[in-house]
């Protein structure tokens, strides 16, 4: 098991998403017993060495994270497959937050010194 420096709770409060430093997001149950959900692993991004915080869409349908290459990654929660990826910054994307009411919009923060708002 690798270090997991960034975690977030899903909107239903049933799961937590943990950013593992081996370039994957692992999902654990947050109710009753703390248990790894082996069928819910999200891969593709590069985060080794950085605490890039994952986040859920307000409806829980998508998981999003930045990476060390300045990209923004969106995964479908049900299939665990990459839904979309895009170049967002010139530096590491450390945090991404979904707008709570306008669910097509996210804000990103990067080590390049910028905060961006995406639609």
N, CA, C and O atoms as CSV, one atom per row, in Angstrom:
chain,resi,resn,atom,element,x,y,z
A,1,UNK,N,N,0.845,-1.186,0.000
A,1,UNK,CA,C,0.000,0.000,0.000
A,1,UNK,C,C,0.885,1.242,0.000
A,1,UNK,O,O,1.863,1.321,0.743
A,2,UNK,N,N,0.537,2.188,-0.823
A,2,UNK,CA,C,1.264,3.450,-0.923
A,2,UNK,C,C,0.583,4.518,-0.071
A,2,UNK,O,O,-0.562,4.359,0.353
A,3,UNK,N,N,1.295,5.588,0.167
A,3,UNK,CA,C,0.750,6.717,0.905
A,3,UNK,C,C,-0.428,7.307,0.140
A,3,UNK,O,O,-0.425,7.335,-1.090
A,4,UNK,N,N,-1.437,7.781,0.876
A,4,UNK,CA,C,-2.626,8.399,0.279
A,4,UNK,C,C,-2.819,9.772,0.919
A,4,UNK,O,O,-3.577,9.911,1.879
A,5,UNK,N,N,-2.134,10.786,0.387
A,5,UNK,CA,C,-2.123,12.091,1.041
A,5,UNK,C,C,-3.353,12.965,0.821
A,5,UNK,O,O,-3.482,14.005,1.467
A,6,UNK,N,N,-4.256,12.574,-0.068
A,6,UNK,CA,C,-5.442,13.393,-0.340
A,6,UNK,C,C,-6.672,12.491,-0.429
A,6,UNK,O,O,-6.690,11.516,-1.181
A,7,UNK,N,N,-7.690,12.831,0.346
A,7,UNK,CA,C,-8.923,12.038,0.355
A,7,UNK,C,C,-10.128,12.962,0.283
A,7,UNK,O,O,-10.052,14.140,0.631
A,8,UNK,N,N,-11.248,12.396,-0.179
A,8,UNK,CA,C,-12.497,13.161,-0.232
A,8,UNK,C,C,-13.676,12.211,-0.058
A,8,UNK,O,O,-13.612,11.048,-0.456
A,9,UNK,N,N,-14.737,12.708,0.529
A,9,UNK,CA,C,-15.953,11.939,0.782
A,9,UNK,C,C,-16.925,12.140,-0.376
A,9,UNK,O,O,-17.087,13.258,-0.864
A,10,UNK,N,N,-17.579,11.053,-0.821
A,10,UNK,CA,C,-18.533,11.198,-1.927
A,10,UNK,C,C,-19.834,11.823,-1.418
A,10,UNK,O,O,-20.079,11.821,-0.212
A,11,UNK,N,N,-20.674,12.359,-2.314
A,11,UNK,CA,C,-21.901,13.052,-1.891
A,11,UNK,C,C,-22.863,12.186,-1.072
A,11,UNK,O,O,-23.590,12.710,-0.228
A,12,UNK,N,N,-22.879,10.880,-1.305
A,12,UNK,CA,C,-23.779,10.005,-0.545
A,12,UNK,C,C,-23.225,9.659,0.831
A,12,UNK,O,O,-23.921,9.073,1.661
A,13,UNK,N,N,-21.967,10.027,1.065
A,13,UNK,CA,C,-21.261,9.741,2.318
A,13,UNK,C,C,-21.062,8.243,2.561
A,13,UNK,O,O,-20.871,7.815,3.700
A,14,UNK,N,N,-21.109,7.446,1.481
A,14,UNK,CA,C,-20.900,5.995,1.587
A,14,UNK,C,C,-19.465,5.591,1.271
A,14,UNK,O,O,-19.013,4.526,1.691
A,15,UNK,N,N,-18.739,6.444,0.524
A,15,UNK,CA,C,-17.392,6.087,0.074
A,15,UNK,C,C,-16.431,7.254,0.260
A,15,UNK,O,O,-16.835,8.417,0.281
A,16,UNK,N,N,-15.144,6.916,0.394
A,16,UNK,CA,C,-14.102,7.938,0.333
A,16,UNK,C,C,-13.155,7.583,-0.807
A,16,UNK,O,O,-12.819,6.417,-1.020
A,17,UNK,N,N,-12.736,8.605,-1.527
A,17,UNK,CA,C,-11.781,8.441,-2.614
A,17,UNK,C,C,-10.417,8.867,-2.092
A,17,UNK,O,O,-10.258,9.977,-1.584
A,18,UNK,N,N,-9.435,7.981,-2.218
A,18,UNK,CA,C,-8.087,8.224,-1.707
A,18,UNK,C,C,-7.091,8.274,-2.859
A,18,UNK,O,O,-6.948,7.307,-3.607
A,19,UNK,N,N,-6.407,9.396,-2.997
A,19,UNK,CA,C,-5.397,9.551,-4.043
A,19,UNK,C,C,-4.127,8.827,-3.595
A,19,UNK,O,O,-3.436,9.283,-2.684
A,20,UNK,N,N,-3.830,7.723,-4.225
A,20,UNK,CA,C,-2.653,6.927,-3.874
A,20,UNK,C,C,-1.460,7.403,-4.697
A,20,UNK,O,O,-1.605,7.756,-5.867
A,21,UNK,N,N,-0.276,7.409,-4.073
A,21,UNK,CA,C,0.906,7.896,-4.777
A,21,UNK,C,C,1.452,6.901,-5.803
A,21,UNK,O,O,2.518,7.127,-6.375
A,22,UNK,N,N,0.730,5.802,-6.039
A,22,UNK,CA,C,1.111,4.887,-7.128
A,22,UNK,C,C,0.231,5.120,-8.360
A,22,UNK,O,O,-0.013,4.201,-9.142
A,23,UNK,N,N,-0.239,6.354,-8.521
A,23,UNK,CA,C,-0.977,6.796,-9.715
A,23,UNK,C,C,-2.338,6.138,-9.883
A,23,UNK,O,O,-2.720,5.760,-10.991
A,24,UNK,N,N,-3.061,6.002,-8.792
A,24,UNK,CA,C,-4.435,5.524,-8.883
A,24,UNK,C,C,-5.238,6.096,-7.722
A,24,UNK,O,O,-4.688,6.482,-6.691
A,25,UNK,N,N,-6.545,6.138,-7.914
A,25,UNK,CA,C,-7.455,6.560,-6.848
A,25,UNK,C,C,-8.175,5.311,-6.372
A,25,UNK,O,O,-8.826,4.616,-7.153
A,26,UNK,N,N,-8.049,5.035,-5.080
A,26,UNK,CA,C,-8.678,3.865,-4.475
A,26,UNK,C,C,-9.926,4.305,-3.719
A,26,UNK,O,O,-9.963,5.393,-3.146
A,27,UNK,N,N,-10.924,3.469,-3.722
A,27,UNK,CA,C,-12.198,3.774,-3.071
A,27,UNK,C,C,-12.385,2.841,-1.874
A,27,UNK,O,O,-12.215,1.627,-1.983
A,28,UNK,N,N,-12.734,3.429,-0.741
A,28,UNK,CA,C,-13.009,2.669,0.476
A,28,UNK,C,C,-14.437,2.965,0.930
A,28,UNK,O,O,-14.945,4.070,0.740
A,29,UNK,N,N,-15.068,1.973,1.526
A,29,UNK,CA,C,-16.396,2.210,2.088
A,29,UNK,C,C,-16.232,3.070,3.334
A,29,UNK,O,O,-15.303,2.870,4.116
A,30,UNK,N,N,-17.122,4.010,3.513
A,30,UNK,CA,C,-17.049,4.930,4.647
A,30,UNK,C,C,-18.086,4.594,5.711
A,30,UNK,O,O,-18.088,5.190,6.788
A,31,UNK,N,N,-18.947,3.663,5.422
A,31,UNK,CA,C,-19.974,3.238,6.381
A,31,UNK,C,C,-19.538,1.934,7.031
A,31,UNK,O,O,-18.804,1.151,6.428
A,32,UNK,N,N,-19.975,1.706,8.226
A,32,UNK,CA,C,-19.722,0.462,8.952
A,32,UNK,C,C,-18.230,0.119,8.959
A,32,UNK,O,O,-17.455,0.692,9.725
A,33,UNK,N,N,-17.834,-0.831,8.088
A,33,UNK,CA,C,-16.447,-1.274,8.053
A,33,UNK,C,C,-15.667,-0.539,6.966
A,33,UNK,O,O,-16.145,-0.388,5.842
A,34,UNK,N,N,-14.475,-0.090,7.309
A,34,UNK,CA,C,-13.584,0.571,6.365
A,34,UNK,C,C,-12.977,-0.509,5.479
A,34,UNK,O,O,-12.088,-1.241,5.913
A,35,UNK,N,N,-13.458,-0.614,4.219
A,35,UNK,CA,C,-13.061,-1.714,3.344
A,35,UNK,C,C,-12.772,-1.206,1.939
A,35,UNK,O,O,-13.528,-0.402,1.396
A,36,UNK,N,N,-11.660,-1.685,1.345
A,36,UNK,CA,C,-11.310,-1.333,-0.022
A,36,UNK,C,C,-12.339,-1.913,-0.988
A,36,UNK,O,O,-12.700,-3.086,-0.894
A,37,UNK,N,N,-12.806,-1.078,-1.919
A,37,UNK,CA,C,-13.726,-1.519,-2.964
A,37,UNK,C,C,-12.882,-1.903,-4.180
A,37,UNK,O,O,-12.558,-1.049,-5.005
A,38,UNK,N,N,-12.533,-3.155,-4.291
A,38,UNK,CA,C,-11.573,-3.626,-5.294
A,38,UNK,C,C,-12.016,-3.406,-6.740
A,38,UNK,O,O,-11.176,-3.368,-7.639
A,39,UNK,N,N,-13.311,-3.262,-6.977
A,39,UNK,CA,C,-13.803,-3.027,-8.338
A,39,UNK,C,C,-13.868,-1.544,-8.689
A,39,UNK,O,O,-14.201,-1.191,-9.820
A,40,UNK,N,N,-13.552,-0.675,-7.732
A,40,UNK,CA,C,-13.590,0.772,-7.955
A,40,UNK,C,C,-12.172,1.334,-7.849
A,40,UNK,O,O,-11.779,1.851,-6.803
A,41,UNK,N,N,-11.414,1.231,-8.932
A,41,UNK,CA,C,-10.070,1.789,-8.985
A,41,UNK,C,C,-9.981,2.662,-10.235
A,41,UNK,O,O,-10.351,2.239,-11.330
A,42,UNK,N,N,-9.487,3.880,-10.054
A,42,UNK,CA,C,-9.431,4.860,-11.139
A,42,UNK,C,C,-7.967,5.130,-11.480
A,42,UNK,O,O,-7.187,5.536,-10.618
A,43,UNK,N,N,-7.596,4.898,-12.759
A,43,UNK,CA,C,-6.201,4.985,-13.194
A,43,UNK,C,C,-6.050,5.854,-14.433
A,43,UNK,O,O,-7.027,6.254,-15.066
A,44,UNK,N,N,-4.781,6.133,-14.761
A,44,UNK,CA,C,-4.457,6.843,-15.994
A,44,UNK,C,C,-3.657,8.108,-15.756
A,44,UNK,O,O,-2.832,8.485,-16.587
A,45,UNK,N,N,-3.886,8.756,-14.652
A,45,UNK,CA,C,-3.227,10.018,-14.345
A,45,UNK,C,C,-1.886,9.769,-13.645
A,45,UNK,O,O,-1.633,8.674,-13.143
A,46,UNK,N,N,-1.032,10.797,-13.617
A,46,UNK,CA,C,0.268,10.707,-12.954
A,46,UNK,C,C,0.299,11.674,-11.773
A,46,UNK,O,O,0.255,12.891,-11.953
A,47,UNK,N,N,0.374,11.120,-10.565
A,47,UNK,CA,C,0.391,11.959,-9.366
A,47,UNK,C,C,1.541,11.632,-8.426
A,47,UNK,O,O,1.684,12.292,-7.397
A,48,UNK,N,N,2.356,10.649,-8.736
A,48,UNK,CA,C,3.409,10.197,-7.831
A,48,UNK,C,C,4.213,11.386,-7.295
A,48,UNK,O,O,4.805,12.145,-8.062
A,49,UNK,N,N,4.224,11.533,-5.978
A,49,UNK,CA,C,4.956,12.609,-5.330
A,49,UNK,C,C,4.131,13.842,-5.015
A,49,UNK,O,O,4.645,14.768,-4.387
A,50,UNK,N,N,2.872,13.891,-5.428
A,50,UNK,CA,C,2.030,15.071,-5.212
A,50,UNK,C,C,0.704,14.683,-4.557
A,50,UNK,O,O,0.156,13.613,-4.821
A,51,UNK,N,N,0.206,15.562,-3.709
A,51,UNK,CA,C,-1.073,15.332,-3.028
A,51,UNK,C,C,-2.203,16.005,-3.803
A,51,UNK,O,O,-2.823,16.949,-3.314
A,52,UNK,N,N,-2.463,15.515,-5.007
A,52,UNK,CA,C,-3.539,16.069,-5.850
A,52,UNK,C,C,-4.880,15.574,-5.309
A,52,UNK,O,O,-5.130,14.370,-5.249
A,53,UNK,N,N,-5.732,16.510,-4.919
A,53,UNK,CA,C,-6.989,16.142,-4.270
A,53,UNK,C,C,-8.061,15.744,-5.281
A,53,UNK,O,O,-8.381,16.522,-6.180
A,54,UNK,N,N,-8.622,14.537,-5.144
A,54,UNK,CA,C,-9.748,14.146,-6.001
A,54,UNK,C,C,-11.037,14.787,-5.503
A,54,UNK,O,O,-11.096,15.290,-4.381
A,55,UNK,N,N,-12.062,14.768,-6.338
A,55,UNK,CA,C,-13.354,15.314,-5.928
A,55,UNK,C,C,-14.461,14.651,-6.744
A,55,UNK,O,O,-14.232,14.161,-7.849
A,56,UNK,N,N,-15.652,14.648,-6.181
A,56,UNK,CA,C,-16.833,14.072,-6.838
A,56,UNK,C,C,-17.720,15.174,-7.381
A,56,UNK,O,O,-17.761,16.277,-6.835
A,57,UNK,N,N,-18.435,14.870,-8.465
A,57,UNK,CA,C,-19.466,15.789,-8.932
A,57,UNK,C,C,-20.568,15.802,-7.873
A,57,UNK,O,O,-20.719,14.827,-7.137
A,58,UNK,N,N,-21.338,16.883,-7.780
A,58,UNK,CA,C,-22.383,16.961,-6.756
A,58,UNK,C,C,-23.397,15.815,-6.808
A,58,UNK,O,O,-23.949,15.425,-5.778
A,59,UNK,N,N,-23.643,15.274,-8.010
A,59,UNK,CA,C,-24.592,14.156,-8.131
A,59,UNK,C,C,-23.912,12.794,-7.962
A,59,UNK,O,O,-24.586,11.764,-7.969
A,60,UNK,N,N,-22.583,12.780,-7.809
A,60,UNK,CA,C,-21.858,11.536,-7.586
A,60,UNK,C,C,-21.609,10.703,-8.833
A,60,UNK,O,O,-21.124,9.577,-8.727
A,61,UNK,N,N,-21.926,11.225,-10.005
A,61,UNK,CA,C,-21.762,10.456,-11.246
A,61,UNK,C,C,-20.331,10.451,-11.773
A,61,UNK,O,O,-19.954,9.570,-12.546
A,62,UNK,N,N,-19.522,11.447,-11.352
A,62,UNK,CA,C,-18.160,11.564,-11.867
A,62,UNK,C,C,-17.167,11.805,-10.736
A,62,UNK,O,O,-17.491,12.383,-9.699
A,63,UNK,N,N,-15.942,11.338,-10.980
A,63,UNK,CA,C,-14.816,11.596,-10.093
A,63,UNK,C,C,-13.814,12.395,-10.913
A,63,UNK,O,O,-13.612,12.101,-12.091
A,64,UNK,N,N,-13.185,13.397,-10.314
A,64,UNK,CA,C,-12.249,14.252,-11.031
A,64,UNK,C,C,-10.979,14.413,-10.210
A,64,UNK,O,O,-11.018,14.396,-8.979
A,65,UNK,N,N,-9.853,14.568,-10.899
A,65,UNK,CA,C,-8.576,14.823,-10.242
A,65,UNK,C,C,-7.650,15.529,-11.212
A,65,UNK,O,O,-7.750,15.363,-12.428
A,66,UNK,N,N,-6.750,16.316,-10.655
A,66,UNK,CA,C,-5.668,16.876,-11.443
A,66,UNK,C,C,-4.493,15.913,-11.397
A,66,UNK,O,O,-4.549,14.887,-10.719
A,67,UNK,N,N,-3.418,16.248,-12.128
A,67,UNK,CA,C,-2.225,15.409,-12.065
A,67,UNK,C,C,-0.954,16.250,-12.155
A,67,UNK,O,O,-1.010,17.476,-12.240
A,68,UNK,N,N,0.184,15.573,-12.135
A,68,UNK,CA,C,1.474,16.252,-12.111
A,68,UNK,C,C,1.843,16.877,-13.454
A,68,UNK,O,O,2.767,17.688,-13.514
A,69,UNK,N,N,1.155,16.525,-14.516
A,69,UNK,CA,C,1.429,17.069,-15.845
A,69,UNK,C,C,0.512,18.239,-16.206
A,69,UNK,O,O,0.529,18.709,-17.344
A,70,UNK,N,N,-0.284,18.709,-15.250
A,70,UNK,CA,C,-1.189,19.824,-15.496
A,70,UNK,C,C,-2.496,19.432,-16.146
A,70,UNK,O,O,-3.235,20.288,-16.633
A,71,UNK,N,N,-2.787,18.141,-16.158
A,71,UNK,CA,C,-4.031,17.670,-16.779
A,71,UNK,C,C,-5.141,17.519,-15.754
A,71,UNK,O,O,-4.902,17.352,-14.558
A,72,UNK,N,N,-6.354,17.582,-16.261
A,72,UNK,CA,C,-7.565,17.368,-15.478
A,72,UNK,C,C,-8.211,16.095,-15.997
A,72,UNK,O,O,-8.449,15.961,-17.197
A,73,UNK,N,N,-8.495,15.159,-15.100
A,73,UNK,CA,C,-9.038,13.845,-15.461
A,73,UNK,C,C,-10.432,13.678,-14.882
A,73,UNK,O,O,-10.659,13.942,-13.701
A,74,UNK,N,N,-11.367,13.238,-15.719
A,74,UNK,CA,C,-12.728,12.937,-15.298
A,74,UNK,C,C,-12.983,11.453,-15.544
A,74,UNK,O,O,-12.712,10.951,-16.635
A,75,UNK,N,N,-13.500,10.749,-14.542
A,75,UNK,CA,C,-13.861,9.338,-14.686
A,75,UNK,C,C,-15.343,9.159,-14.421
A,75,UNK,O,O,-15.925,9.872,-13.603
A,76,UNK,N,N,-15.951,8.213,-15.108
A,76,UNK,CA,C,-17.327,7.814,-14.848
A,76,UNK,C,C,-17.328,6.946,-13.597
A,76,UNK,O,O,-16.574,5.975,-13.528
A,77,UNK,N,N,-18.156,7.271,-12.605
A,77,UNK,CA,C,-18.177,6.548,-11.340
A,77,UNK,C,C,-18.587,5.087,-11.522
A,77,UNK,O,O,-17.987,4.198,-10.917
A,78,UNK,N,N,-19.587,4.834,-12.338
A,78,UNK,CA,C,-20.093,3.457,-12.498
A,78,UNK,C,C,-19.114,2.550,-13.230
A,78,UNK,O,O,-18.914,1.405,-12.822
A,79,UNK,N,N,-18.500,3.042,-14.307
A,79,UNK,CA,C,-17.637,2.178,-15.126
A,79,UNK,C,C,-16.163,2.248,-14.739
A,79,UNK,O,O,-15.388,1.366,-15.109
A,80,UNK,N,N,-15.767,3.272,-14.006
A,80,UNK,CA,C,-14.361,3.532,-13.622
A,80,UNK,C,C,-13.488,3.862,-14.830
A,80,UNK,O,O,-12.262,3.818,-14.732
A,81,UNK,N,N,-14.094,4.189,-15.957
A,81,UNK,CA,C,-13.340,4.514,-17.159
A,81,UNK,C,C,-13.189,6.024,-17.302
A,81,UNK,O,O,-14.020,6.800,-16.830
A,82,UNK,N,N,-12.099,6.421,-17.970
A,82,UNK,CA,C,-11.854,7.843,-18.214
A,82,UNK,C,C,-12.975,8.382,-19.098
A,82,UNK,O,O,-13.231,7.862,-20.184
A,83,UNK,N,N,-13.631,9.423,-18.620
A,83,UNK,CA,C,-14.698,10.071,-19.375
A,83,UNK,C,C,-14.112,11.183,-20.249
A,83,UNK,O,O,-14.488,11.355,-21.408
A,84,UNK,N,N,-13.163,11.941,-19.644
A,84,UNK,CA,C,-12.546,13.054,-20.360
A,84,UNK,C,C,-11.240,13.409,-19.669
A,84,UNK,O,O,-11.121,13.288,-18.450
A,85,UNK,N,N,-10.259,13.849,-20.453
A,85,UNK,CA,C,-9.047,14.435,-19.885
A,85,UNK,C,C,-8.681,15.642,-20.716
A,85,UNK,O,O,-8.935,15.679,-21.920
A,86,UNK,N,N,-8.076,16.643,-20.066
A,86,UNK,CA,C,-7.743,17.874,-20.772
A,86,UNK,C,C,-6.552,18.555,-20.112
A,86,UNK,O,O,-6.329,18.405,-18.910
A,87,UNK,N,N,-5.800,19.291,-20.890
A,87,UNK,CA,C,-4.689,20.076,-20.365
A,87,UNK,C,C,-5.279,21.308,-19.707
A,87,UNK,O,O,-5.966,22.098,-20.356
A,88,UNK,N,N,-5.011,21.475,-18.405
A,88,UNK,CA,C,-5.613,22.566,-17.653
A,88,UNK,C,C,-4.602,23.636,-17.233
A,88,UNK,O,O,-4.923,24.825,-17.224
A,89,UNK,N,N,-3.387,23.217,-16.886
A,89,UNK,CA,C,-2.375,24.137,-16.359
A,89,UNK,C,C,-0.988,23.769,-16.862
A,89,UNK,O,O,-0.791,22.708,-17.454
A,90,UNK,N,N,-0.025,24.662,-16.619
A,90,UNK,CA,C,1.374,24.394,-16.954
A,90,UNK,C,C,2.103,23.698,-15.812
A,90,UNK,O,O,3.199,23.174,-16.008
A,91,UNK,N,N,1.511,23.685,-14.627
A,91,UNK,CA,C,2.105,23.024,-13.471
A,91,UNK,C,C,1.161,21.985,-12.906
A,91,UNK,O,O,0.103,21.713,-13.473
A,92,UNK,N,N,1.553,21.406,-11.783
A,92,UNK,CA,C,0.757,20.376,-11.117
A,92,UNK,C,C,-0.616,20.938,-10.729
A,92,UNK,O,O,-0.698,22.029,-10.166
A,93,UNK,N,N,-1.687,20.205,-11.023
A,93,UNK,CA,C,-3.041,20.591,-10.613
A,93,UNK,C,C,-3.284,19.963,-9.240
A,93,UNK,O,O,-3.499,18.755,-9.135
A,94,UNK,N,N,-3.248,20.788,-8.189
A,94,UNK,CA,C,-3.322,20.290,-6.818
A,94,UNK,C,C,-4.747,20.092,-6.304
A,94,UNK,O,O,-4.992,19.241,-5.449
A,95,UNK,N,N,-5.682,20.880,-6.829
A,95,UNK,CA,C,-7.046,20.781,-6.312
A,95,UNK,C,C,-8.031,21.095,-7.428
A,95,UNK,O,O,-7.757,21.885,-8.331
A,96,UNK,N,N,-9.176,20.454,-7.335
A,96,UNK,CA,C,-10.280,20.733,-8.251
A,96,UNK,C,C,-11.569,20.655,-7.446
A,96,UNK,O,O,-11.776,19.723,-6.668
A,97,UNK,N,N,-12.428,21.643,-7.642
A,97,UNK,CA,C,-13.703,21.708,-6.924
A,97,UNK,C,C,-14.832,21.880,-7.924
A,97,UNK,O,O,-14.760,22.721,-8.820
A,98,UNK,N,N,-15.864,21.086,-7.765
A,98,UNK,CA,C,-17.043,21.181,-8.620
A,98,UNK,C,C,-17.950,22.280,-8.080
A,98,UNK,O,O,-18.108,22.419,-6.867
A,99,UNK,N,N,-18.545,23.059,-8.978
A,99,UNK,CA,C,-19.527,24.055,-8.544
A,99,UNK,C,C,-20.730,23.300,-7.987
A,99,UNK,O,O,-21.231,22.391,-8.649
A,100,UNK,N,N,-21.206,23.643,-6.801
A,100,UNK,CA,C,-22.283,22.864,-6.182
A,100,UNK,C,C,-23.639,22.967,-6.877
A,100,UNK,O,O,-24.472,22.074,-6.719
A,101,UNK,N,N,-23.882,24.030,-7.639
A,101,UNK,CA,C,-25.184,24.207,-8.280
A,101,UNK,C,C,-25.112,24.163,-9.803
A,101,UNK,O,O,-26.020,23.639,-10.450
A,102,UNK,N,N,-24.056,24.699,-10.375
A,102,UNK,CA,C,-23.863,24.663,-11.826
A,102,UNK,C,C,-22.900,23.517,-12.119
A,102,UNK,O,O,-21.689,23.716,-12.212
A,103,UNK,N,N,-23.451,22.322,-12.263
A,103,UNK,CA,C,-22.635,21.106,-12.274
A,103,UNK,C,C,-21.787,20.906,-13.523
A,103,UNK,O,O,-21.048,19.925,-13.607
A,104,UNK,N,N,-21.872,21.795,-14.479
A,104,UNK,CA,C,-20.993,21.699,-15.644
A,104,UNK,C,C,-19.696,22.480,-15.426
A,104,UNK,O,O,-18.847,22.525,-16.316
A,105,UNK,N,N,-19.536,23.092,-14.258
A,105,UNK,CA,C,-18.385,23.965,-14.009
A,105,UNK,C,C,-17.516,23.441,-12.873
A,105,UNK,O,O,-18.011,22.954,-11.857
A,106,UNK,N,N,-16.184,23.559,-13.080
A,106,UNK,CA,C,-15.217,23.194,-12.039
A,106,UNK,C,C,-14.165,24.295,-11.936
A,106,UNK,O,O,-13.912,25.027,-12.893
A,107,UNK,N,N,-13.566,24.394,-10.769
A,107,UNK,CA,C,-12.454,25.319,-10.537
A,107,UNK,C,C,-11.216,24.485,-10.219
A,107,UNK,O,O,-11.297,23.483,-9.508
A,108,UNK,N,N,-10.062,24.910,-10.756
A,108,UNK,CA,C,-8.813,24.198,-10.523
A,108,UNK,C,C,-7.773,25.148,-9.943
A,108,UNK,O,O,-7.774,26.345,-10.227
A,109,UNK,N,N,-6.883,24.584,-9.120
A,109,UNK,CA,C,-5.771,25.340,-8.545
A,109,UNK,C,C,-4.481,24.596,-8.864
A,109,UNK,O,O,-4.412,23.372,-8.755
A,110,UNK,N,N,-3.454,25.356,-9.261
A,110,UNK,CA,C,-2.218,24.735,-9.730
A,110,UNK,C,C,-0.992,25.368,-9.098
A,110,UNK,O,O,-1.033,26.493,-8.600
A,111,UNK,N,N,0.099,24.616,-9.132
A,111,UNK,CA,C,1.389,25.129,-8.692
A,111,UNK,C,C,1.955,26.152,-9.668
A,111,UNK,O,O,2.984,26.763,-9.382
A,112,UNK,N,N,1.314,26.351,-10.803
A,112,UNK,CA,C,1.790,27.395,-11.715
A,112,UNK,C,C,1.313,28.779,-11.254
A,112,UNK,O,O,1.573,29.787,-11.911
A,113,UNK,N,N,0.605,28.811,-10.105
A,113,UNK,CA,C,0.185,30.076,-9.512
A,113,UNK,C,C,-1.159,30.589,-9.989
A,113,UNK,O,O,-1.516,31.737,-9.726
A,114,UNK,N,N,-1.916,29.742,-10.696
A,114,UNK,CA,C,-3.207,30.185,-11.221
A,114,UNK,C,C,-4.356,29.357,-10.668
A,114,UNK,O,O,-4.193,28.200,-10.278
A,115,UNK,N,N,-5.512,29.985,-10.647
A,115,UNK,CA,C,-6.772,29.326,-10.361
A,115,UNK,C,C,-7.637,29.553,-11.593
A,115,UNK,O,O,-7.778,30.684,-12.059
A,116,UNK,N,N,-8.217,28.474,-12.122
A,116,UNK,CA,C,-9.022,28.608,-13.338
A,116,UNK,C,C,-10.421,28.046,-13.098
A,116,UNK,O,O,-10.623,27.132,-12.299
A,117,UNK,N,N,-11.369,28.625,-13.816
A,117,UNK,CA,C,-12.778,28.239,-13.735
A,117,UNK,C,C,-13.187,27.693,-15.089
A,117,UNK,O,O,-13.109,28.406,-16.089
A,118,UNK,N,N,-13.622,26.441,-15.141
A,118,UNK,CA,C,-13.896,25.750,-16.390
A,118,UNK,C,C,-15.386,25.486,-16.561
A,118,UNK,O,O,-16.098,25.217,-15.593
A,119,UNK,N,N,-15.849,25.566,-17.812
A,119,UNK,CA,C,-17.243,25.276,-18.124
A,119,UNK,C,C,-17.296,24.136,-19.118
A,119,UNK,O,O,-18.381,23.722,-19.525
